[in-house]
Amino acid sequence: MKIVKGLIEFVMEILETVVFVGSIFIVTYLFIMQPNQVKGASMEPTFLSGEYIFTSKITYKFRPMQKGDVVIFKSPKNPDIEYIKRVMGLPGDKVLVQNSEVYINGQQISENYISAKTNLWEGGFLKEGVTVTIPDGFIFVMGDNRPRSSDSREFGPININSIIGQVFYRYFPSNKIGPINNPIPPNLRSYSFLTYFFT
């Protein structure tokens, strides 16, 4: 009987541990952060297809969003699909693309992290030489691989409520493990006078 009792206690301890660890994982995944796999070429050369990243769901509870942040959000075309893009414009910002250069609030953005010029498409939301003001509750996003990215140039600003979180760390491949840096100069990252926090 002692052996049976000991075995039952051992099994119960294992189950308690599994439940505890599982609960922590579920809470972390639902409310704190989640792993994501990069799919597609839209963020090259910053992220390659097949790389794995961590996305924080709480970053914007502690600080405002900044231009240059990389975010995961639900596609405006299909909410079941998640996109990864870079924030280029915040509420109140004025976005302009002219001669393949990006201007935010009249300031040209030096983008040494992209490998090709910023192109536009006929029929897309953003027009050559036309300034667009980002409305309240929305942000403007672009992929780093401009010729191969479906983003706000095509479908317009995205609703802040569609954002899942901020990409803050890459954990695969092993030779690229580390935090994700913001390449936009600090003086150009600033948010507009409207500060948004997720509820």
C-alpha positions as CSV (number, residue, x, y, z in Angstrom):
1,M,0.0,0.0,0.0
2,K,2.9,2.4,0.8
3,I,4.2,1.8,-2.7
4,V,0.8,2.5,-4.3
5,K,0.3,5.6,-2.1
6,G,3.8,6.9,-3.0
7,L,3.2,6.3,-6.7
8,I,-0.1,8.2,-6.5
9,E,1.5,11.1,-4.7
10,F,4.3,11.2,-7.3
11,V,1.9,11.2,-10.2
12,M,-0.2,14.0,-8.5
13,E,3.0,16.1,-8.0
14,I,3.8,15.7,-11.7
15,L,0.2,16.6,-12.7
16,E,0.3,19.7,-10.4
17,T,3.6,20.8,-12.0
18,V,2.2,20.2,-15.5
19,V,-0.9,22.2,-14.7
20,F,1.1,25.0,-13.1
21,V,3.5,25.3,-16.0
22,G,0.7,25.0,-18.5
23,S,-1.2,27.8,-16.7
24,I,1.9,30.1,-16.8
25,F,2.3,29.4,-20.5
26,I,-1.4,30.1,-21.3
27,V,-1.3,33.4,-19.3
28,T,1.9,34.4,-20.9
29,Y,0.7,33.6,-24.4
30,L,-2.7,35.3,-24.0
31,F,-1.7,38.5,-22.1
32,I,2.1,39.0,-22.2
33,M,3.9,37.8,-25.3
34,Q,3.7,35.2,-28.0
35,P,6.1,33.5,-30.4
36,N,5.7,34.2,-34.2
37,Q,7.3,32.8,-37.3
38,V,8.1,35.3,-40.1
39,K,6.3,34.2,-43.3
40,G,7.1,35.7,-46.6
41,A,9.7,38.3,-47.8
42,S,7.9,41.5,-47.0
43,M,10.3,42.5,-44.1
44,E,13.6,41.5,-45.8
45,P,16.4,42.2,-45.2
46,T,15.5,42.8,-41.6
47,F,13.6,39.5,-41.2
48,L,13.9,36.5,-43.4
49,S,11.1,34.0,-44.0
50,G,11.3,31.2,-41.5
51,E,12.8,33.2,-38.7
52,Y,11.3,33.1,-35.2
53,I,10.5,36.2,-33.1
54,F,8.8,37.1,-29.8
55,T,6.0,39.7,-29.8
56,S,5.2,41.7,-26.7
57,K,1.5,42.3,-26.0
58,I,2.2,44.8,-23.1
59,T,4.8,47.2,-24.6
60,Y,2.3,49.8,-25.4
61,K,0.8,49.7,-21.9
62,F,4.0,51.2,-20.6
63,R,5.2,53.4,-23.4
64,P,3.7,55.1,-26.5
65,M,4.1,53.6,-29.9
66,Q,7.1,55.0,-31.9
67,K,7.8,55.2,-35.6
68,G,10.3,52.5,-36.4
69,D,8.7,49.9,-34.1
70,V,8.0,46.5,-35.8
71,V,4.5,45.3,-35.0
72,I,2.3,42.2,-35.6
73,F,-1.3,43.0,-36.5
74,K,-4.3,41.4,-38.1
75,S,-4.6,41.8,-41.8
76,P,-7.3,44.4,-42.8
77,K,-8.1,42.0,-45.7
78,N,-8.4,38.9,-43.6
79,P,-8.4,39.0,-39.7
80,D,-7.3,35.4,-39.6
81,I,-3.9,36.4,-41.1
82,E,-1.2,38.2,-39.2
83,Y,1.1,40.7,-40.8
84,I,4.5,41.9,-39.7
85,K,5.4,45.5,-40.7
86,R,7.2,48.6,-39.5
87,V,5.3,51.6,-38.1
88,M,6.0,54.6,-40.3
89,G,3.3,57.0,-39.3
90,L,1.3,57.7,-36.1
91,P,-2.0,59.5,-35.5
92,G,-1.7,63.0,-36.7
93,D,1.4,62.4,-38.8
94,K,1.6,63.5,-42.4
95,V,3.0,60.9,-44.8
96,L,4.3,61.6,-48.2
97,V,6.2,59.5,-50.8
98,Q,7.9,61.5,-53.5
99,N,10.5,60.3,-56.0
100,S,10.7,57.0,-54.0
101,E,11.6,58.8,-50.8
102,V,9.5,58.7,-47.6
103,Y,8.7,62.0,-45.8
104,I,7.0,62.1,-42.4
105,N,5.8,65.6,-41.3
106,G,8.0,67.1,-44.0
107,Q,11.1,65.4,-42.8
108,Q,12.8,62.9,-45.2
109,I,13.4,59.6,-43.5
110,S,16.9,58.1,-44.1
111,E,16.2,54.4,-44.5
112,N,19.5,52.5,-44.6
113,Y,17.7,49.4,-43.4
114,I,15.8,48.8,-46.6
115,S,17.4,47.4,-49.8
116,A,15.1,49.0,-52.4
117,K,13.4,52.3,-53.0
118,T,9.9,52.9,-51.9
119,N,7.5,52.3,-54.8
120,L,3.8,52.9,-55.2
121,W,1.1,51.0,-57.1
122,E,-1.6,52.3,-59.4
123,G,-4.9,52.0,-57.6
124,G,-3.3,51.9,-54.1
125,F,-4.2,54.1,-51.2
126,L,-1.0,56.3,-51.3
127,K,-0.4,58.4,-54.4
128,E,2.9,59.9,-55.6
129,G,3.4,63.4,-54.2
130,V,0.1,63.4,-52.3
131,T,0.4,64.0,-48.5
132,V,-1.9,61.9,-46.3
133,T,-2.7,62.7,-42.7
134,I,-3.1,59.7,-40.4
135,P,-6.4,59.8,-38.6
136,D,-7.0,59.3,-34.9
137,G,-6.9,55.7,-33.9
138,F,-4.8,54.6,-36.9
139,I,-1.2,54.1,-37.9
140,F,0.6,53.8,-41.2
141,V,2.8,50.7,-41.7
142,M,5.3,49.6,-44.4
143,G,7.3,46.4,-45.0
144,D,11.1,46.9,-45.2
145,N,11.1,45.0,-48.6
146,R,9.1,47.8,-50.3
147,P,8.6,46.1,-53.7
148,R,7.3,42.9,-52.2
149,S,5.2,44.2,-49.3
150,S,1.4,44.6,-49.1
151,D,1.0,47.5,-46.5
152,S,-0.5,50.9,-45.9
153,R,0.7,52.1,-49.3
154,E,-1.9,49.7,-50.7
155,F,-4.7,49.4,-48.2
156,G,-4.3,52.5,-46.1
157,P,-3.7,53.1,-42.4
158,I,-4.6,50.3,-40.0
159,N,-6.7,50.5,-36.9
160,I,-4.7,50.5,-33.7
161,N,-7.1,47.9,-32.3
162,S,-5.9,45.4,-34.9
163,I,-2.4,45.4,-33.4
164,I,-1.4,42.3,-31.6
165,G,2.0,43.5,-30.2
166,Q,5.5,44.8,-30.8
167,V,8.3,42.6,-32.1
168,F,11.1,42.9,-29.6
169,Y,13.3,39.8,-29.9
170,R,14.5,37.2,-32.5
171,Y,15.3,33.8,-31.1
172,F,16.0,31.9,-34.4
173,P,18.3,31.4,-36.2
174,S,21.0,31.1,-33.6
175,N,23.4,33.4,-35.4
176,K,20.8,36.3,-35.3
177,I,19.5,35.9,-31.7
178,G,19.0,39.2,-30.0
179,P,16.8,42.3,-29.4
180,I,15.2,44.1,-32.3
181,N,16.6,47.7,-32.6
182,N,14.7,50.7,-33.9
183,P,16.6,52.1,-36.9
184,I,14.8,55.4,-37.1
185,P,16.7,58.3,-35.3
186,P,15.3,59.1,-31.8
187,N,14.3,62.6,-32.8
188,L,12.1,61.3,-35.6
189,R,10.4,58.5,-33.6
190,S,8.2,60.7,-31.5
191,Y,4.6,60.1,-31.3
192,S,2.0,62.8,-32.0
193,F,0.2,64.8,-29.3
194,L,-2.3,62.0,-29.0
195,T,-1.0,59.1,-26.9
196,Y,-2.6,55.7,-27.3
197,F,-2.5,52.9,-24.8
198,F,-4.3,49.5,-25.3
199,T,-7.1,48.8,-23.0
